[in-house]
Amino acid sequence: MLVTVTSRSGKEVVKGGIQLSENATTRPTVLDGDKRLCDVFPEGSDHIVILKDLGPQVKYSTLFFFEYVGPLFIYPMFYFLPLYKFVGLPEKRVIYPVQTYATIYWCFYYFKRIMETFFVHKFSYATSPLSFVFRNCCYYWSFAVFIAYFVNHPYYTPVGETQMYIGFGLGIICQLAKFYCHIILKNLRDPKGQGGYQIPRGFLFNYLTCSNYTTEIYQGLGFNIATQTVAGYSFLLVATYIMSDWAAFRCLDIQEGGRWSWRENSLELVHKDSGLRIHFHALDTLRSGKEEELPPVEVSAAAQWKMRSKPSKEIVLDYDYTFYNILQWQ
């Protein structure tokens, strides 16, 4: 049997694939970075270890720093420097209060994101492809130029004072809310920085699965209510689309959480004298229970799963409902 190993992009990782014997009963195993080879393969066994070259990598903190530091310095340049004279516009211009507040708001936002990168965030993966630095910088830096150019334009027309205060007020509240959401997410991580996802609870997470993305979107909406430019709303629409996609995958992770947690769980009983082995597989057991219409399995871990649609009435389920949901994915 020939096993073909490909990357997500479809590129063949192992040229020609891996040839397994006809009586092979196992499939290639993804190694755990926290385990030694001797913990995975029996002593004296013959196995093939495949290493994939990930290419040039950088730390995620490095990636985030460069994508955020650009907008932090680009935007004030359009506010403080006479850049518009290079495109044939008047060098002198009237600076409205909203333009000053927008500059302060913008710089505070990106400075906060840099600080969160180094002192708050805990990343699931150690590194990111180097190409992502150029991709993300192109995205953030170009939109920073686009927005700063029009908000600080000599012919810019400001919104009313009431609208300005409502917009910035909404934005500041959402920035603080997002910061607290990040603190909640940080506390879910293992102190040693180990990966793994847990379902966040408390604050806005009782109502929204990805409240950190929601507050990010609304803080951008607040900025655009106060400044009101086509450039700003364009950035907001693109960011909303991207974060909605991320949120959809996060919801899928939660829905499949039970599936992946139970996929390889099993129990094997061995009789010492006869060598008789009885093997119980979690998914097989659950599937049989579903087919025979047996009542749900009551487990102590179910106390962690709560009714999220009415958090004020917080109803604790008697069983983990995902046990049966996972069967629909098989």
Buried (B, 14 or more C-beta within 10 A) or exposed (E): EEEEBEEEEEEEEBEEBEEBEEEEEEEEEEBEEEEEEEEEBEEEEEEEEEEEEEEEBBBBBBBBBBBBBBBBEBBBEBBEEEBBEEEEEEEEBEEBEBBEBBBEBBBBBBEBBBEBBEEBBBBEEEBBBBEBBEEBBEBBBBBBBBBBBBBBBEEBEBBEEEBBBBBBEBBBBBBEBBBBBBEBBEEEBEEEEEEEEEBBEEBBBBEBBBBBBBBBBBBBBBBBBBBBBEBBBBBBEEBBEEBEEEBEEBEEEBBBBBBEEBBEEEEEEEEEEEEEEEEEBBBEBBBEBBEEEEEBBEEEEBEEBBEBEEBEEEEEBEBBEBBBBBBEEE
